[in-house]
Structures are given as structure tokens and as C-alpha cells.
């Protein structure tokens, strides 16, 4: 059996009743966490631009735009909702595949559910299928793929397609075609980092749109490559110099990747979180201020340095991808939340001065553990020459270093309250706790009476 067919069979056979309780809880939490990030990003400039284009285009009222509570066509809703959920850098991440799975997958799944009038159980099934497919493909091509390709965009397209195809009730054959059409659309390059461009936000939006489009086309008989993953000119060989196809199907159906999901608590690139955690712990433990710090050394893996080694971030978005800025911000603010990244901290002289004292080192021992672990070692030297050292293999929010259910729901309230309002936020928390009991999700995120 080919890989694409094996994935299609898995997607088709997956059903809510057979999912372990921990998988169902992880899925509901992924949905809640994604929704908080989407709400927080809804009114940011990139999100407003994408929304303006969609409103100009118009569309049949099928699925909800989180930004406005209005409805548009399912594929356009998926695009906007995917884009806004990846703006504030607080959406989930999976370590081994290096993918923010929620941003492309959940918008496609939600749009598909709303389009056909399905409910919470169908949404859970779709999300689980999408995460499984995306993460497994991501693991097969990581880390070679990640050098040029933004995995959330590329591999996320497969996950969005799998989620939508499951919810739309496609046959095995149609699911194979769905994956084929998804794979030929998968794209997303890291070059945007050189300019601090908005491309990163578009990536999950287009992945969600393209994945749902692939499933809708397959439902009408549109064919795609039957070996898009394993084929000689397929996705894997085209986008990764080194790969392991066995990772896509080994153990498929025996456990679920969504339980490996990581929740972000700092509003920056995940590759900065290990060092932020350590700096926060050290400065609080030893009462250090930026003026008392002579040097900060961060030892980590090369990909973290490639993506976040920027010493001169000139925009807030670039600052979120600057490891020197993030650790200096953490030392000054003693936190690195959404509100800590602002126009004042971006140019704060004490933060900028401390950034110049940050040294980044690619550490061989740490690198050998990546990407199964995302470790870092931080050494802080104070003006008296005292050195404080600490290491972590698991940033806060990893399954191995989890946050509590209460902390997750608190994060959602902080991110979503200004957009939805406190009464709606509390309704959403309660509803998502019992997501499997909702038979039709079409009204969950639309405008309510208080609007």
C-alpha cells in the first residue's frame, strides 16, 4: 500500500468514539488555544488587510469570519481565520515536525464543519486527522525541509486537506486525490524574514484555503497525484535533501500526535522560548536588573540562531524573531507577553544596550538533541563577575513541562476578551469544554444578541 493511500485509509477510519479521552481533551484545548490567537490577531494590520480583500471579493455565506462575526464562503473564511491566528506568535507548535499545526488546520476544519452544518464531534475528528497527517509528514522531512520552507505553510496544507476531507466524508479514493491536490499547492518560503514581511501570516491562511479547496475539488471528482508524498517528483523529494518516509506511517493509528502539542506562553518565535524561560528564572531568582548584567550567553541549536539571530530588529514583528531582543526584554520586563512587545520596548535604551551584551553560540551537545528536544543553556554574568547558569530541554508549555488547564483558559481570556467581550469569552470557554455535545457549530462564533 502506498503512503498516500495508507494515510487516506487512516483518515477515513478515524472516528470520535475510538479516540482516547486525553486525545479529545488535547483537541478541545488546541481549538481553544487557536481561537485565542485568532481573536488577538483579528485587528492587527496584516489581518485587516487580508479581511479587506475578502470583503471586497464577497462570497456565499457559509462560514464565520472571526474578525467580524459575519459569514463568507468557506474557503475565504478559512484563509482569513488562518492568517489572523498566526499574527501574535502565540499559537501552538509541535517540536519534532516544527509546525504550528493549529493555524492552517483548524480554520479549514471549522469552515468545513460550518459549510455542511456539522457539530463538535466532526470538528474533533477533523482536527485529530489533520494534526496526525501534518505532523507525520513534517517529521519525515524535518529538519532539512525547514531550512528553506516554512513547515506551517507547506506541511500545513496537507493537514488542512486531511481535516477538511474527513469532515466532508470523502472516500479513500477521494482522500488520496485530496492529498495529491494539497501537495501540489504546498508552498511557503522563509525569505520573508529578511524584510520582516507579512508573508508568514498569509502562509497558514493559504494553507487552510488550499487544503479545504483540495477536499472540495476531490468531492466533485477532481483528481490529484496518487503518490504526492512518496513519488519521484513528489513533495518529499522536492523539498528535503534528507528525509525518512517511514516516519509518515510507522505506528499510524496506534497513538496520536496531537497529545505532543506545545502551548506557547511567550509572544515570540518558539525558538526563543527556551532562553526566555531561563533568563526569567535567573533574573527573578538572583534579583538581577539589566544594569547589573555584564553578559548573557545563550547556547542552543543552529536553526534557532539562523531564524532568530537578528541583533537589529527594527519592527515589532522582527523583535519577536530576535533572540537577543527577547532575552533582553525578559530581563527588563520579567515577562515576554503580548503587551510587552510594543513600540516603547522596541527602542528602550536599556534593552538595546543589554542586547549588545548577548552572545549566541551553536552548542554541539544541545544540537544533537534537536528537534526531539528544543534545549538551551543560558549563562548570565553580573558586573561582579558572578556567573549564573541554567539549562532546559523543554520550554514551558511542552507536554513534558505543561501548563495547567486553568493557565490555558486564563491565556485564552487574556487574548480573546478585548475582541469577543467578557460574556462571550466565558460562553466560549464553557462551550469548548463540552465541544463534543454541540450538534451544529454554525452559530458558535457568529454575531450574538449582545452584538
C-alpha positions as CSV (number, residue, x, y, z in Angstrom):
1,X,0.0,0.0,0.0
2,X,1.3,3.4,-0.9
3,X,1.8,6.1,1.7
4,X,-0.9,8.4,0.4
5,X,-3.4,5.5,0.4
6,X,-2.4,4.4,3.9
7,X,-3.0,8.0,5.2
8,X,-6.3,8.1,3.3
9,X,-7.4,4.9,5.0
10,X,-6.4,6.2,8.4
11,X,-8.4,9.4,7.8
12,X,-11.4,7.5,6.6
13,X,-11.5,5.1,9.5
14,X,-10.8,7.6,12.3
15,X,-13.9,8.1,14.5
16,X,-14.7,10.0,17.6
17,X,-15.9,7.0,19.6
18,X,-12.5,5.4,19.4
19,X,-10.5,8.4,20.5
20,X,-8.9,8.3,24.0
21,X,-10.1,10.9,26.4
22,X,-6.7,12.5,26.5
23,X,-6.8,13.0,22.7
24,X,-10.3,14.6,22.9
25,X,-9.1,16.9,25.7
26,X,-6.0,17.8,23.8
27,X,-8.1,18.6,20.7
28,X,-10.5,20.8,22.6
29,X,-7.6,22.6,24.1
30,X,-5.9,23.1,20.7
31,X,-9.2,24.6,19.4
32,X,-9.4,27.0,22.4
33,X,-5.8,28.0,22.1
34,X,-6.1,28.6,18.4
35,X,-9.2,30.7,18.9
36,X,-7.5,32.9,21.4
37,X,-4.6,33.6,19.0
38,X,-7.1,34.3,16.2
39,X,-9.0,36.7,18.3
40,X,-5.9,38.5,19.3
41,X,-4.7,38.8,15.7
42,X,-8.1,39.8,14.3
43,X,-7.5,43.6,14.4
44,X,-3.8,43.6,13.6
45,X,-2.8,45.3,10.3
46,X,-2.0,42.1,8.3
47,X,-5.3,40.6,9.4
48,X,-7.2,43.7,8.5
49,X,-5.6,43.8,5.0
50,X,-6.5,40.1,4.3
51,X,-10.0,40.7,5.6
52,X,-10.4,43.8,3.4
53,X,-9.6,41.7,0.3
54,X,-12.1,39.0,1.3
55,X,-14.8,41.6,1.9
56,X,-14.2,43.1,-1.4
57,X,-14.4,39.7,-3.2
58,X,-17.6,38.7,-1.3
59,X,-18.8,35.2,-1.1
60,X,-21.7,32.8,-0.3
61,X,-22.5,32.9,3.5
62,X,-21.1,29.5,4.6
63,X,-18.6,30.0,7.4
64,X,-17.8,32.6,10.0
65,X,-15.1,35.3,9.8
66,X,-13.8,35.5,13.4
67,X,-12.7,39.1,12.7
68,X,-16.3,40.3,12.2
69,X,-18.7,37.6,13.1
70,X,-20.0,37.8,9.6
71,X,-20.1,34.9,7.1
72,X,-18.5,34.4,3.7
73,X,-17.5,31.5,1.5
74,X,-15.9,28.6,3.4
75,X,-12.5,28.8,1.6
76,X,-12.2,32.6,2.2
77,X,-13.2,32.3,5.8
78,X,-10.5,29.6,6.2
79,X,-8.0,31.9,4.7
80,X,-8.8,34.9,7.0
81,X,-9.1,32.8,10.1
82,X,-5.8,31.1,9.3
83,X,-4.0,34.3,8.7
84,X,-5.1,36.1,11.9
85,X,-4.3,33.1,14.1
86,X,-0.6,33.3,13.2
87,X,0.0,37.0,13.8
88,X,0.7,37.4,17.5
89,X,3.1,34.4,17.7
90,X,1.1,32.7,20.5
91,X,-0.3,29.7,18.5
92,X,0.7,26.1,19.2
93,X,3.7,24.3,18.0
94,X,4.9,20.7,17.6
95,X,8.6,20.1,18.2
96,X,9.7,17.2,16.1
97,X,7.9,18.4,12.9
98,X,8.5,22.1,13.6
99,X,4.9,23.1,12.7
100,X,2.3,25.4,14.1
101,X,-0.4,22.9,13.3
102,X,-3.5,24.8,14.5
103,X,-3.1,27.9,12.3
104,X,-3.6,26.0,9.0
105,X,-5.6,23.0,10.1
106,X,-8.3,24.3,12.5
107,X,-9.6,27.1,10.2
108,X,-10.0,24.6,7.4
109,X,-11.8,22.1,9.7
110,X,-14.0,24.8,11.2
111,X,-15.0,26.2,7.7
112,X,-15.8,22.6,6.5
113,X,-17.9,21.9,9.6
114,X,-19.9,25.2,9.2
115,X,-20.3,24.6,5.4
116,X,-22.1,21.3,6.0
117,X,-23.8,22.1,9.3
118,X,-21.8,19.6,11.3
119,X,-21.0,19.6,15.0
120,X,-18.3,19.3,17.6
121,X,-17.6,15.6,17.2
122,X,-17.0,16.1,13.5
123,X,-14.7,19.0,14.2
124,X,-12.7,17.0,16.7
125,X,-12.3,14.2,14.2
126,X,-11.1,16.6,11.5
127,X,-8.6,18.3,13.8
128,X,-7.2,15.0,15.0
129,X,-6.8,13.7,11.4
130,X,-5.3,17.0,10.3
131,X,-2.7,17.1,13.1
132,X,-1.8,13.5,12.6
133,X,-1.2,13.9,8.8
134,X,0.6,17.2,9.0
135,X,2.9,16.3,11.9
136,X,3.9,12.9,10.5
137,X,4.8,14.5,7.1
138,X,6.6,17.2,9.0
139,X,8.7,14.7,11.0
140,X,9.6,12.9,7.8
141,X,11.2,16.0,6.1
142,X,12.5,17.8,9.2
143,X,14.9,19.4,9.7
144,X,16.2,19.5,6.1
145,X,12.9,20.9,4.8
146,X,12.8,23.7,7.4
147,X,15.9,25.5,6.1
148,X,14.1,27.0,3.1
149,X,10.4,26.0,3.7
150,X,8.0,27.3,6.3
151,X,6.6,24.0,7.5
152,X,3.4,25.5,8.8
153,X,2.6,26.6,5.3
154,X,3.8,23.5,3.4
155,X,3.0,20.6,5.6
156,X,0.1,22.5,7.0
157,X,-1.6,22.3,3.6
158,X,-1.7,18.5,3.9
159,X,-3.1,18.8,7.4
160,X,-5.8,21.2,6.3
161,X,-6.7,18.9,3.5
162,X,-6.9,15.9,5.7
163,X,-9.1,17.7,8.2
164,X,-11.5,19.0,5.6
165,X,-11.6,15.7,3.7
166,X,-12.5,13.9,6.9
167,X,-15.3,16.3,7.8
168,X,-16.7,16.3,4.3
169,X,-17.0,12.5,4.4
170,X,-14.7,11.7,1.4
171,X,-14.0,8.2,0.3
172,X,-10.5,6.7,0.5
173,X,-10.0,7.4,-3.2
174,X,-11.2,10.9,-2.9
175,X,-8.9,11.5,0.1
176,X,-5.9,10.3,-1.9
177,X,-6.8,12.9,-4.6
178,X,-7.3,15.5,-1.8
179,X,-3.7,14.9,-0.6
180,X,-2.4,15.0,-4.2
181,X,-4.1,18.3,-4.9
182,X,-3.0,19.7,-1.5
183,X,0.7,18.7,-2.1
184,X,0.9,20.4,-5.5
185,X,-0.2,23.7,-3.8
186,X,2.0,23.4,-0.8
187,X,4.4,26.4,-0.5
188,X,5.9,29.0,1.8
189,X,9.5,30.3,1.9
190,X,11.5,31.8,4.8
191,X,12.8,34.7,2.8
192,X,10.2,37.0,4.3
193,X,12.3,37.1,7.4
194,X,15.0,39.2,5.6
195,X,12.4,42.0,5.3
196,X,10.2,41.4,8.3
197,X,7.4,41.0,5.7
198,X,3.8,39.9,6.3
199,X,4.1,36.7,4.3
200,X,4.3,34.5,7.4
201,X,0.7,35.4,8.3
202,X,-0.5,34.6,4.8
203,X,1.1,31.2,4.9
204,X,-1.4,29.4,7.2
205,X,-4.2,31.3,5.6
206,X,-3.4,30.0,2.2
207,X,-2.6,26.5,3.6
208,X,-6.1,26.4,5.1
209,X,-7.7,27.7,1.9
210,X,-5.8,25.3,-0.3
211,X,-6.4,22.3,1.9
212,X,-10.1,22.9,2.0
213,X,-10.2,23.6,-1.7
214,X,-8.4,20.3,-2.4
215,X,-11.1,18.4,-0.4
216,X,-13.9,20.3,-2.1
217,X,-12.5,19.6,-5.6
218,X,-12.0,15.9,-4.8
219,X,-15.6,15.6,-3.6
220,X,-16.6,16.7,-7.1
221,X,-14.3,14.2,-8.9
222,X,-11.2,16.3,-9.4
223,X,-8.1,14.1,-9.4
224,X,-4.7,14.6,-7.8
225,X,-1.4,12.8,-7.8
226,X,-1.8,9.4,-6.1
227,X,1.8,9.4,-4.8
228,X,2.2,13.0,-4.0
229,X,4.4,12.2,-0.9
230,X,6.4,9.2,-2.0
231,X,6.6,9.8,-5.7
232,X,9.9,10.5,-7.5
233,X,8.8,14.1,-8.2
234,X,6.6,14.4,-5.2
235,X,6.6,16.7,-2.2
236,X,9.2,14.9,0.0
237,X,12.0,14.6,-2.6
238,X,11.3,18.0,-4.0
239,X,11.6,19.9,-0.7
240,X,14.0,17.9,1.5
241,X,17.6,16.8,0.8
242,X,17.3,14.3,3.7
243,X,14.1,12.6,4.7
244,X,12.6,9.5,6.3
245,X,9.4,8.3,4.6
246,X,8.9,5.6,7.3
247,X,8.0,8.3,9.8
248,X,4.8,9.1,8.0
249,X,3.2,5.7,8.6
250,X,5.1,3.9,11.4
251,X,2.7,3.5,14.3
252,X,-0.1,5.3,12.4
253,X,-3.4,4.8,14.4
254,X,-1.6,3.4,17.4
255,X,-1.2,6.8,19.1
256,X,-2.0,10.4,18.3
257,X,0.4,13.2,17.6
258,X,-1.9,15.9,18.9
259,X,-1.0,15.0,22.5
260,X,2.5,16.1,21.7
261,X,1.4,19.6,21.1
262,X,3.1,22.5,22.8
263,X,1.3,25.6,24.1
264,X,3.1,28.9,23.8
265,X,3.1,31.4,26.7
266,X,5.6,34.0,25.3
267,X,4.5,36.1,22.4
268,X,7.5,35.4,20.2
269,X,9.0,32.7,17.9
270,X,9.1,29.4,19.8
271,X,12.8,29.1,19.2
272,X,13.3,32.0,21.7
273,X,11.2,30.4,24.4
274,X,13.8,28.2,26.0
275,X,16.1,31.1,26.6
276,X,13.3,33.4,27.8
277,X,12.3,30.8,30.3
278,X,15.9,30.6,31.6
279,X,16.5,34.3,31.7
280,X,13.2,34.9,33.5
281,X,14.1,32.3,36.1
282,X,17.6,33.6,36.7
283,X,16.8,37.3,36.9
284,X,14.0,36.6,39.3
285,X,15.9,34.1,41.4
286,X,19.0,36.4,41.8
287,X,17.3,39.8,41.7
288,X,19.2,40.9,38.5
289,X,18.3,44.0,36.5
290,X,19.7,44.9,33.0
291,X,22.1,47.4,34.5
292,X,23.6,44.6,36.7
293,X,24.2,42.2,33.8
294,X,27.6,42.2,32.1
295,X,26.9,39.4,29.7
296,X,24.3,36.8,28.6
297,X,25.4,33.7,26.7
298,X,22.7,31.6,25.0
299,X,23.8,28.1,23.8
300,X,21.3,26.4,21.6
301,X,20.9,24.7,18.2
302,X,21.8,26.3,14.8
303,X,18.3,26.6,13.4
304,X,17.3,28.8,16.4
305,X,20.2,31.0,15.6
306,X,19.5,31.1,11.9
307,X,16.0,32.2,12.4
308,X,16.4,34.4,15.5
309,X,20.0,35.7,15.4
310,X,18.9,39.3,14.5
311,X,20.7,41.9,16.6
312,X,19.0,44.9,14.9
313,X,15.2,44.3,14.8
314,X,13.5,47.4,13.5
315,X,9.9,46.3,13.8
316,X,7.8,44.6,16.5
317,X,7.5,41.6,14.3
318,X,11.2,41.4,13.7
319,X,11.7,41.7,17.5
320,X,9.7,38.5,18.0
321,X,12.2,36.8,15.8
322,X,15.3,38.3,17.6
323,X,16.7,36.1,20.3
324,X,18.9,39.0,21.6
325,X,15.9,41.2,21.9
326,X,13.7,38.5,23.5
327,X,16.2,37.7,26.3
328,X,16.9,41.4,26.9
329,X,13.2,42.1,27.0
330,X,12.7,39.2,29.5
331,X,15.5,40.6,31.7
332,X,13.9,44.1,31.7
333,X,10.2,43.3,31.9
334,X,10.4,40.0,33.7
335,X,7.9,38.6,31.3
336,X,7.5,38.4,27.5
337,X,3.8,38.5,26.9
338,X,1.8,40.1,24.1
339,X,1.7,43.5,25.6
340,X,5.5,43.5,26.4
341,X,6.3,43.7,22.7
342,X,5.4,47.3,22.0
343,X,6.8,50.5,20.4
344,X,8.4,51.6,23.7
345,X,10.2,48.4,24.5
346,X,11.4,48.1,20.8
347,X,13.5,51.2,21.3
348,X,14.1,51.0,25.0
349,X,17.8,52.0,25.6
350,X,18.3,49.6,28.5
351,X,17.0,46.7,26.3
352,X,19.1,47.8,23.3
353,X,22.2,48.1,25.5
354,X,21.7,44.7,27.0
355,X,21.2,43.2,23.5
356,X,24.7,44.1,22.7
357,X,25.9,42.0,25.6
358,X,24.1,38.9,24.4
359,X,26.3,36.2,22.8
360,X,24.7,33.4,20.8
361,X,26.5,30.1,20.4
362,X,25.6,26.9,18.5
363,X,26.2,24.2,21.0
364,X,27.1,20.7,19.7
365,X,25.6,18.8,22.7
366,X,22.4,20.8,22.5
367,X,22.2,20.5,18.7
368,X,22.4,16.7,18.9
369,X,19.1,16.6,20.8
370,X,17.1,18.8,18.3
371,X,14.3,18.6,17.1
372,X,13.1,15.9,19.5
373,X,14.0,18.4,22.2
374,X,14.4,22.2,21.9
375,X,17.1,22.9,24.5
376,X,19.1,25.9,25.6
377,X,21.7,26.8,28.2
378,X,21.9,30.3,29.5
379,X,24.8,31.9,31.4
380,X,24.4,35.3,32.9
381,X,27.4,37.1,34.2
382,X,26.9,40.0,36.6
383,X,29.1,43.1,36.9
384,X,30.9,41.5,39.9
385,X,31.9,38.5,37.7
386,X,29.4,36.1,39.3
387,X,28.1,33.6,36.7
388,X,24.6,32.1,36.9
389,X,23.9,29.1,34.6
390,X,20.7,27.2,33.9
391,X,19.6,24.7,31.3
392,X,16.2,23.5,29.9
393,X,15.3,20.8,27.4
394,X,11.6,21.6,27.5
395,X,10.3,25.2,27.3
396,X,7.2,25.9,29.4
397,X,4.1,24.6,27.6
398,X,5.7,21.5,26.2
399,X,4.0,18.2,27.2
400,X,7.0,17.4,29.3
401,X,6.7,20.8,31.0
402,X,3.0,21.5,30.7
403,X,0.8,24.4,31.8
404,X,-2.4,23.6,33.7
405,X,-5.9,23.7,32.3
406,X,-6.6,26.8,34.3
407,X,-3.5,28.5,32.9
408,X,-4.6,27.6,29.4
409,X,-8.0,29.1,29.9
410,X,-6.5,32.2,31.5
411,X,-4.4,32.7,28.4
412,X,-7.5,32.4,26.2
413,X,-9.3,35.0,28.3
414,X,-6.3,37.4,28.1
415,X,-6.1,37.1,24.3
416,X,-9.8,37.0,23.4
417,X,-11.6,39.3,25.9
418,X,-10.9,42.5,24.1
419,X,-12.2,41.0,20.8
420,X,-15.2,39.0,21.9
421,X,-16.1,40.7,25.2
422,X,-16.0,39.0,28.6
423,X,-19.5,37.5,28.5
424,X,-18.8,35.9,25.1
425,X,-15.4,34.6,26.2
426,X,-16.9,32.9,29.2
427,X,-19.6,31.3,26.9
428,X,-16.9,30.1,24.6
429,X,-14.8,28.6,27.4
430,X,-17.8,26.7,28.6
431,X,-18.9,25.6,25.1
432,X,-15.5,24.3,24.1
433,X,-15.2,22.3,27.4
434,X,-18.3,20.4,26.0
435,X,-17.5,20.7,22.4
436,X,-18.4,17.1,21.5
437,X,-22.0,17.8,22.7
438,X,-22.6,20.7,20.2
439,X,-24.5,19.3,17.2
440,X,-24.2,22.3,15.0
441,X,-21.3,24.8,15.2
442,X,-22.6,27.3,12.7
443,X,-23.6,29.8,15.4
444,X,-20.8,29.4,17.8
445,X,-18.6,32.2,16.6
446,X,-21.1,34.4,14.7
447,X,-22.6,37.6,16.0
448,X,-24.7,37.2,19.1
449,X,-27.5,39.2,20.7
450,X,-25.1,41.4,22.5
451,X,-23.5,42.4,19.2
